[in-house]
Amino acid sequence: MSNFELQYFADKVHVHRWPQDSPIWDDLTKKQLDTSINKNSQKKHIIVKDDYLKIENFEFSSLQKIGVSIPFFKEESTMILEAKFGDLLAHVHITTKSKDYIDIFNKLTLWSKSLSKS
């Protein structure tokens, strides 16, 4: 799915080092992510474009193992994936509770399936 782009706002985002045996993140990187994303309760601007993800001012590439779901009994959509963050490896969790969460889920599902085929 080339030329794909989806922009939306996430209610909750969490980025952490993954896998466990990957290089340790320095304190500045952890602090920047915690301040801007992990411990910030404001909605975060998400841009998904082809094989690239941007959360606020943080860019992620080499996206893989993408999972998209709608949890039982919740009106929200969650995407979890592995990505590169600069030279570091990360696990990214993105949840949106917007009224169009089903539309976001559908678009992300089609996008992730097209990436796994390329």
N, C-alpha and C positions, 0 to 999 in steps of 0.2 A: 504494500500500500504506500507507494511513493507519493510525496507531496502531502502527507497526512499532517494535520495540525489540529490540536484540541487545546483550548485554554479554558480553565475553570478555577474555582476557588475551593481549597480544601479546608475543612474544619480542624483536622488533626494530621500532623505529619511527624514521623519519627525516623531519623537516620542514625544508623549505628554501624560500627565496624563489623564486617562479615566477609569471609568466614573467620572463625575464631583464631585460626593460625596465620591470618594475614598480618601485614605490618601494623604495629601499634600507631595510633593517631597521636600527634603531638597535642599538648594542652591548648594551644591557641586554636587549632582546628576544632577541637571538642567544644571550646568556649564559644566560638563563632556559630557553630551549628546549634548549640543549646540556646544561645541568645536569640538567634534569628528564626529558628525552626522548632527544635524539640521542646523548649520550655516557653515558647511564645504562644499565647492563647488567641492571637489574632488570626483571621483567615489568611492562608498563604496562596499566592498566585502560582498556578501550575501551568506549564506549557509542555505538551507532549508533541514532538515533531519528528516524524520518521523514526530514527533510532537514537533520539536525544531527549533528555528530560531536563527541565529547568524548574527549580523551586526557588521563588524569589530571585536572589542573585547567585544561586549555587547551580552549577551545571554538572550533569551526569551523562556518561556515555557508556558504550559497550553494555547496553541493557540486555539482561537475560533472565531466565526463570521467572517470567512475568505471570503473576496470578491476579485475577480480578474476580471479586465476589460481592454478593449481597448477603450479609449475615441474616439468619432467621430472626424474624420479629423486629427488625430494625429498618428504618427508612434511610439507608445509607449505602454507599458503594465504597469498597476498599480495594486498593491495588497494592500488591507487594512485589518487589523485584530486587534483583541484584544488579549493581552498576559499578562503574569506575567513577571515582570522584578525584580528579587530578590523577595522581599516581596511587591513590588509595582505593581499597575495595569497600563497598558499602551495601547494606541492606536497607531498603527504603519502604516505608509503610505510609500510604496516603489514603485518608478517609474523607469523603465529602458527604454532607447531609443536606445538600441543596435540594430544592424541590424537583430538579431535573436529574436526580441521581441515577434513575433507570436509563435515561438517554446517555449519560456519561458512561455508565456501565457497558451499554451496548457498543458505543464507539470504541472504548478501550479494549473490549473483548475482540472486536474485529481487527483492530490495530495489532494487538498482541499475537493473534493467530497469523496475520500477514508477516510479522517479523520472524516468527518461528519457521516459516516456509522459505525465507530468503537466506 
